[in-house]
Amino acid sequence: MAREALESNQKRCNREIHMQRIIVFEEQGSGKRKIEGIGRFGQGIEIIKVIDVGGPFPEFVDEPEVIIDTDFSADLCLNYIRHPDLSLYLIEVCNKKAIPVVASGQKVKGAFTPFTCCGLGHHPSLGPYGRQFGVPELEVLVEGGKIKVVSVLRGAPCGLTWDVAEAIEGLPVDEALSTFGRLIQYECVADPAKFDPISQKSQLHFAGDVHIRALKKAISLCEKRDSNQWPS
């Protein structure tokens, strides 16, 4: 019954979601894990096209318009292109088309650029994608000092939040917290060499930390309510 209650609450968060059309640009398969995760866990989302620009490319690309196909329309663009010249050109094209762009891990103007895919905050213009993917949000049921059930309300587009959440069910709370962060970092495909001067963390450590914070918050909320009473 606990799992059914949590799943019901998760469905409530995704209720009345209209189908959102997403176009993905990647470079040599750079968006593969995210595309798969969105397909597995996204609701009300349709990836209408995936464009791989190929590569490798020279240090400078003088004519990005030759490589980037601009004949497209969508509600949202996910930009996994690594080359800065190509990425910037794509963002400029999307801005002209009034299409929001998420370019995680990049430092460019005209797009939403969280340090990692699981660091994306809530933004109304990102629609169903923004409501379901980004900084993790969890609900848990704790019984006898152990995590009995974990429900993911929002998670990383690669799908790790959902996959690792199952692995900590049945663990004591303290062990679950350390295990959650460790497994996220172990499985994460973010670049360990990228460093955020604000948080003083690499992408891997940042990903682990945001997941641990989400689990701590969920445990705290669980402790404040009757374990048998769930939001309807």
KEKE-3310 file (N, C-alpha, C; in steps of 0.2 Angstrom, whole numbers, plus 5000, padded with zeros to 4 digits):
npx = (5004:5010:5019:5010:5003:5013:5017:5004:5005:5015:5010:5000:5008:5012:5000:4988:4997:5002:5007:5024:5035:5051:5067:5083:5100:5115:5133:5142:5135:5134:5122:5116:5113:5105:5094:5089:5085:5075:5066:5062:5057:5051:5035:5022:5030:5038:5051:5055:5064:5081:5097:5112:5127:5139:5157:5175:5178:5187:5197:5191:5176:5171:5160:5147:5134:5134:5134:5125:5108:5095:5082:5069:5057:5051:5046:5055:5073:5086:5102:5116:5128:5146:5156:5160:5158:5148:5138:5135:5130:5119:5111:5108:5101:5089:5085:5081:5070:5062:5063:5065:5081:5091:5106:5116:5130:5137:5144:5136:5127:5109:5103:5097:5108:5113:5125:5126:5115:5107:5106:5097:5086:5068:5059:5046:5045:5050:5041:5034:5046:5055:5047:5049:5062:5078:5085:5084:5069:5061:5051:5049:5046:5048:5052:5054:5067:5072:5073:5059:5051:5055:5050:5052:5049:5055:5069:5086:5089:5096:5091:5097:5093:5080:5084:5094:5087:5079:5089:5092:5081:5076:5087:5096:5093:5105:5114:5108:5109:5123:5125:5117:5122:5135:5133:5127:5137:5146:5140:5137:5139:5145:5157:5172:5182:5177:5175:5166:5168:5160:5153:5163:5165:5167:5159:5154:5155:5146:5134:5132:5130:5118:5109:5110:5106:5092:5087:5089:5080:5068:5067:5067:5054:5046:5047:5040:5027:5013:5017:5008:4999:4997:4999:4984)
npy = (4994:5006:5009:5010:5022:5031:5031:5035:5048:5053:5052:5062:5073:5074:5076:5081:5085:5091:5085:5088:5094:5089:5093:5086:5090:5083:5077:5066:5056:5061:5063:5052:5044:5053:5054:5041:5040:5050:5045:5033:5038:5050:5059:5064:5069:5071:5066:5072:5073:5068:5075:5071:5080:5075:5074:5072:5089:5104:5116:5128:5133:5140:5141:5137:5136:5127:5115:5114:5109:5120:5119:5117:5114:5116:5113:5113:5113:5102:5104:5095:5097:5098:5106:5123:5133:5128:5125:5138:5143:5135:5139:5152:5151:5145:5154:5164:5157:5157:5146:5138:5133:5120:5119:5110:5111:5120:5136:5148:5161:5164:5152:5139:5135:5124:5117:5104:5091:5087:5098:5107:5120:5124:5131:5139:5140:5129:5119:5102:5095:5102:5101:5088:5084:5087:5096:5084:5078:5070:5057:5048:5033:5029:5016:5008:5013:5011:5014:5011:5013:5022:5036:5044:5060:5070:5070:5066:5068:5057:5046:5040:5044:5037:5024:5022:5025:5013:5005:5008:5005:4997:4999:5005:5021:5030:5023:5022:5036:5038:5028:5031:5043:5039:5029:5036:5045:5035:5029:5040:5050:5062:5074:5072:5081:5094:5108:5118:5134:5140:5131:5124:5111:5096:5090:5077:5076:5086:5081:5070:5076:5084:5074:5068:5078:5079:5067:5068:5079:5073:5062:5070:5076:5065:5061:5071:5069:5058:5041:5034:5042:5049:5062:5065)
npz = (5000:5003:4993:4982:4987:4986:4972:4967:4972:4964:4951:4953:4952:4939:4933:4920:4911:4895:4879:4876:4864:4860:4854:4851:4851:4848:4850:4843:4850:4862:4870:4873:4885:4892:4883:4883:4897:4898:4889:4896:4909:4907:4906:4896:4886:4871:4861:4847:4837:4835:4833:4827:4827:4823:4821:4825:4827:4821:4831:4830:4822:4808:4800:4806:4802:4791:4797:4807:4806:4803:4800:4809:4822:4838:4856:4865:4866:4869:4872:4868:4863:4862:4856:4857:4847:4839:4848:4853:4841:4838:4849:4847:4835:4841:4850:4841:4836:4847:4855:4870:4877:4885:4891:4898:4909:4902:4898:4892:4885:4883:4886:4897:4909:4919:4931:4931:4923:4933:4940:4937:4940:4944:4931:4923:4909:4904:4904:4904:4904:4912:4924:4928:4927:4933:4947:4960:4967:4980:4988:5003:5013:5029:5040:5055:5056:5044:5026:5018:5006:4991:4982:4966:4962:4954:4944:4938:4921:4915:4921:4932:4945:4948:4946:4956:4967:4969:4974:4987:4995:5009:5016:5031:5037:5039:5032:5019:5015:5013:5004:4993:4988:4984:4975:4965:4961:4956:4945:4937:4922:4920:4917:4926:4927:4926:4935:4947:4952:4961:4970:4973:4969:4959:4944:4946:4961:4964:4958:4966:4979:4977:4976:4989:4997:4993:4997:5011:5014:5010:5020:5031:5030:5030:5043:5049:5047:5049:5046:5040:5033:5018:5006:4997)
capx = (5000:5014:5021:5004:5002:5019:5016:4999:5007:5019:5006:4997:5013:5012:4993:4986:5003:5001:5013:5029:5039:5058:5072:5089:5106:5121:5139:5145:5132:5134:5116:5113:5111:5099:5089:5086:5082:5069:5061:5060:5054:5047:5028:5019:5036:5040:5057:5052:5070:5088:5101:5119:5131:5145:5163:5177:5179:5193:5196:5187:5172:5170:5154:5143:5127:5134:5134:5118:5102:5091:5075:5066:5053:5050:5044:5061:5079:5091:5109:5122:5134:5151:5160:5157:5155:5142:5133:5133:5126:5112:5107:5106:5095:5084:5083:5077:5064:5058:5063:5070:5087:5094:5113:5119:5137:5140:5144:5134:5121:5104:5101:5097:5115:5115:5131:5124:5108:5103:5106:5092:5080:5062:5058:5040:5045:5053:5036:5034:5053:5057:5044:5051:5069:5083:5087:5080:5064:5059:5046:5051:5042:5053:5049:5059:5074:5075:5070:5055:5049:5057:5047:5055:5045:5059:5076:5091:5087:5099:5087:5100:5089:5076:5088:5098:5082:5077:5094:5092:5075:5077:5093:5095:5093:5112:5117:5105:5111:5129:5125:5114:5127:5141:5131:5126:5144:5149:5136:5136:5144:5147:5165:5175:5187:5174:5175:5162:5171:5155:5151:5170:5165:5167:5152:5153:5153:5140:5128:5131:5128:5111:5104:5110:5101:5085:5085:5089:5074:5062:5067:5064:5047:5043:5047:5036:5020:5011:5019:5002:4995:5000:4995:4980)
capy = (5000:5012:5010:5013:5029:5036:5031:5039:5055:5055:5053:5068:5079:5074:5076:5087:5087:5091:5083:5093:5091:5091:5091:5085:5090:5079:5077:5059:5052:5064:5064:5045:5042:5057:5052:5035:5041:5054:5040:5029:5041:5056:5059:5070:5072:5067:5068:5072:5072:5068:5076:5071:5084:5071:5076:5078:5096:5108:5120:5134:5131:5146:5141:5132:5135:5121:5109:5114:5110:5125:5118:5113:5118:5112:5117:5114:5110:5100:5105:5091:5098:5100:5111:5129:5137:5125:5126:5145:5145:5132:5143:5158:5149:5143:5161:5167:5154:5157:5139:5137:5129:5118:5117:5108:5111:5125:5143:5152:5165:5163:5146:5137:5131:5121:5114:5097:5090:5086:5104:5112:5122:5125:5136:5138:5140:5122:5114:5095:5092:5106:5099:5081:5083:5093:5095:5079:5078:5063:5056:5041:5030:5026:5012:5005:5016:5009:5016:5006:5015:5029:5038:5050:5065:5074:5067:5067:5065:5051:5041:5038:5045:5032:5017:5021:5025:5007:5001:5010:5003:4992:5001:5009:5028:5033:5019:5024:5042:5037:5024:5035:5048:5035:5025:5041:5047:5029:5028:5046:5050:5069:5075:5073:5086:5100:5111:5123:5138:5143:5126:5121:5104:5093:5088:5071:5077:5090:5076:5066:5080:5086:5068:5067:5083:5078:5061:5071:5082:5068:5059:5075:5077:5059:5061:5076:5067:5051:5037:5030:5047:5052:5067:5062)
capz = (5000:5004:4986:4978:4989:4983:4965:4966:4973:4959:4946:4954:4951:4932:4930:4916:4907:4888:4876:4874:4858:4861:4849:4854:4847:4852:4846:4843:4855:4869:4874:4873:4892:4894:4879:4886:4903:4896:4886:4901:4914:4906:4904:4892:4883:4865:4858:4840:4833:4838:4827:4829:4822:4821:4824:4828:4824:4823:4837:4828:4817:4805:4797:4810:4798:4787:4801:4811:4803:4806:4798:4814:4827:4844:4862:4869:4863:4873:4868:4871:4858:4866:4853:4859:4841:4836:4853:4853:4835:4839:4854:4843:4831:4845:4852:4836:4835:4853:4858:4876:4877:4891:4889:4905:4910:4897:4900:4886:4886:4879:4887:4904:4909:4926:4931:4928:4921:4939:4944:4934:4944:4941:4926:4920:4902:4902:4903:4907:4905:4918:4930:4929:4927:4936:4954:4962:4973:4982:4994:5006:5019:5034:5045:5059:5055:5037:5020:5015:4999:4988:4975:4963:4959:4949:4944:4933:4914:4913:4924:4938:4952:4948:4946:4962:4972:4971:4977:4994:4999:5014:5020:5037:5035:5038:5026:5013:5013:5010:4998:4988:4985:4982:4969:4960:4958:4953:4939:4933:4916:4920:4917:4933:4927:4926:4942:4949:4957:4967:4975:4974:4968:4952:4942:4950:4968:4964:4957:4972:4984:4976:4978:4996:5000:4991:5001:5018:5014:5010:5026:5036:5029:5032:5050:5052:5046:5051:5041:5036:5030:5012:5002:4992)
cpx = (5004:5017:5016:5003:5007:5018:5010:5000:5011:5015:5002:5001:5013:5005:4992:4992:5001:5008:5018:5034:5046:5062:5079:5095:5112:5127:5142:5142:5132:5128:5113:5110:5104:5093:5085:5082:5075:5064:5058:5056:5050:5040:5026:5025:5037:5046:5056:5058:5077:5093:5109:5124:5138:5151:5169:5178:5185:5192:5191:5183:5169:5163:5149:5136:5128:5133:5127:5112:5097:5083:5071:5061:5051:5048:5050:5067:5083:5098:5114:5128:5140:5155:5156:5155:5149:5136:5130:5128:5119:5108:5104:5100:5089:5081:5078:5070:5059:5058:5068:5075:5089:5101:5117:5127:5141:5140:5143:5128:5115:5101:5101:5104:5116:5121:5131:5117:5104:5103:5101:5087:5074:5061:5051:5040:5048:5048:5037:5041:5056:5054:5047:5058:5073:5084:5082:5075:5061:5054:5048:5046:5048:5050:5054:5066:5076:5070:5065:5053:5052:5053:5050:5050:5048:5066:5080:5088:5090:5096:5091:5096:5084:5079:5091:5093:5080:5082:5095:5086:5077:5084:5092:5096:5100:5115:5115:5107:5118:5129:5122:5119:5133:5139:5129:5132:5147:5146:5136:5142:5146:5155:5168:5180:5184:5173:5171:5165:5166:5154:5158:5170:5165:5160:5150:5151:5147:5133:5127:5128:5120:5106:5104:5105:5094:5083:5084:5082:5068:5062:5065:5057:5043:5042:5042:5028:5019:5013:5014:4997:4999:4996:4990:4980)
cpy = (5006:5014:5013:5020:5033:5036:5036:5047:5058:5056:5060:5074:5079:5074:5082:5089:5086:5089:5088:5090:5094:5089:5091:5086:5087:5079:5070:5055:5054:5064:5057:5043:5046:5055:5046:5036:5045:5049:5035:5032:5047:5055:5065:5073:5067:5070:5067:5071:5072:5069:5076:5074:5080:5074:5071:5084:5099:5113:5126:5131:5138:5146:5135:5131:5129:5115:5108:5114:5114:5124:5114:5117:5113:5116:5118:5110:5108:5100:5101:5092:5101:5106:5118:5133:5134:5125:5133:5146:5142:5136:5149:5157:5148:5150:5164:5164:5154:5150:5139:5132:5127:5116:5116:5108:5115:5132:5147:5156:5163:5156:5145:5133:5129:5118:5107:5096:5089:5092:5109:5113:5122:5131:5135:5137:5133:5117:5107:5093:5096:5103:5092:5080:5089:5091:5089:5081:5071:5063:5049:5039:5027:5022:5008:5007:5014:5013:5011:5007:5022:5030:5044:5054:5069:5071:5069:5064:5059:5045:5038:5038:5039:5025:5016:5021:5018:5003:5003:5008:4997:4993:5005:5016:5031:5029:5021:5031:5042:5033:5027:5039:5044:5032:5030:5043:5041:5028:5034:5047:5057:5069:5077:5079:5093:5102:5117:5128:5140:5137:5123:5113:5102:5091:5082:5072:5081:5086:5072:5070:5082:5080:5067:5072:5082:5072:5064:5075:5078:5064:5064:5076:5071:5059:5066:5074:5060:5047:5034:5035:5050:5057:5063:5066)
cpz = (5000:4997:4982:4980:4986:4976:4963:4967:4967:4953:4946:4951:4943:4929:4925:4912:4899:4885:4874:4869:4860:4856:4853:4849:4851:4847:4848:4849:4862:4873:4875:4880:4894:4889:4881:4892:4902:4894:4891:4907:4913:4904:4901:4888:4876:4862:4850:4835:4837:4832:4830:4824:4820:4824:4822:4824:4825:4828:4836:4822:4814:4802:4800:4806:4793:4790:4805:4806:4806:4804:4803:4818:4832:4850:4866:4866:4869:4869:4872:4867:4863:4863:4854:4853:4839:4841:4853:4847:4836:4844:4851:4839:4835:4848:4847:4834:4841:4856:4864:4875:4884:4888:4895:4904:4905:4900:4894:4888:4881:4881:4895:4905:4916:4925:4929:4926:4927:4943:4941:4939:4940:4937:4922:4912:4899:4902:4907:4909:4912:4925:4932:4930:4929:4943:4957:4968:4974:4988:4997:5012:5023:5039:5049:5058:5048:5032:5017:5008:4997:4982:4973:4960:4954:4950:4938:4926:4912:4916:4931:4945:4953:4950:4953:4968:4974:4975:4985:4998:5003:5018:5026:5034:5034:5032:5019:5010:5010:5004:4992:4984:4981:4975:4963:4957:4954:4946:4934:4928:4915:4920:4923:4933:4927:4933:4942:4954:4963:4972:4977:4973:4960:4950:4946:4957:4968:4963:4963:4978:4983:4978:4985:4999:4999:4996:5009:5019:5014:5017:5032:5036:5031:5040:5053:5051:5049:5045:5037:5033:5024:5009:4997:4985)
residu = (MET:ALA:ARG:GLU:ALA:LEU:GLU:SER:ASN:GLN:LYS:ARG:CYS:ASN:ARG:GLU:ILE:HIS:MET:GLN:ARG:ILE:ILE:VAL:PHE:GLU:GLU:GLN:GLY:SER:GLY:LYS:ARG:LYS:ILE:GLU:GLY:ILE:GLY:ARG:PHE:GLY:GLN:GLY:ILE:GLU:ILE:ILE:LYS:VAL:ILE:ASP:VAL:GLY:GLY:PRO:PHE:PRO:GLU:PHE:VAL:ASP:GLU:PRO:GLU:VAL:ILE:ILE:ASP:THR:ASP:PHE:SER:ALA:ASP:LEU:CYS:LEU:ASN:TYR:ILE:ARG:HIS:PRO:ASP:LEU:SER:LEU:TYR:LEU:ILE:GLU:VAL:CYS:ASN:LYS:LYS:ALA:ILE:PRO:VAL:VAL:ALA:SER:GLY:GLN:LYS:VAL:LYS:GLY:ALA:PHE:THR:PRO:PHE:THR:CYS:CYS:GLY:LEU:GLY:HIS:HIS:PRO:SER:LEU:GLY:PRO:TYR:GLY:ARG:GLN:PHE:GLY:VAL:PRO:GLU:LEU:GLU:VAL:LEU:VAL:GLU:GLY:GLY:LYS:ILE:LYS:VAL:VAL:SER:VAL:LEU:ARG:GLY:ALA:PRO:CYS:GLY:LEU:THR:TRP:ASP:VAL:ALA:GLU:ALA:ILE:GLU:GLY:LEU:PRO:VAL:ASP:GLU:ALA:LEU:SER:THR:PHE:GLY:ARG:LEU:ILE:GLN:TYR:GLU:CYS:VAL:ALA:ASP:PRO:ALA:LYS:PHE:ASP:PRO:ILE:SER:GLN:LYS:SER:GLN:LEU:HIS:PHE:ALA:GLY:ASP:VAL:HIS:ILE:ARG:ALA:LEU:LYS:LYS:ALA:ILE:SER:LEU:CYS:GLU:LYS:ARG:ASP:SER:ASN:GLN:TRP:PRO:SER)
# end
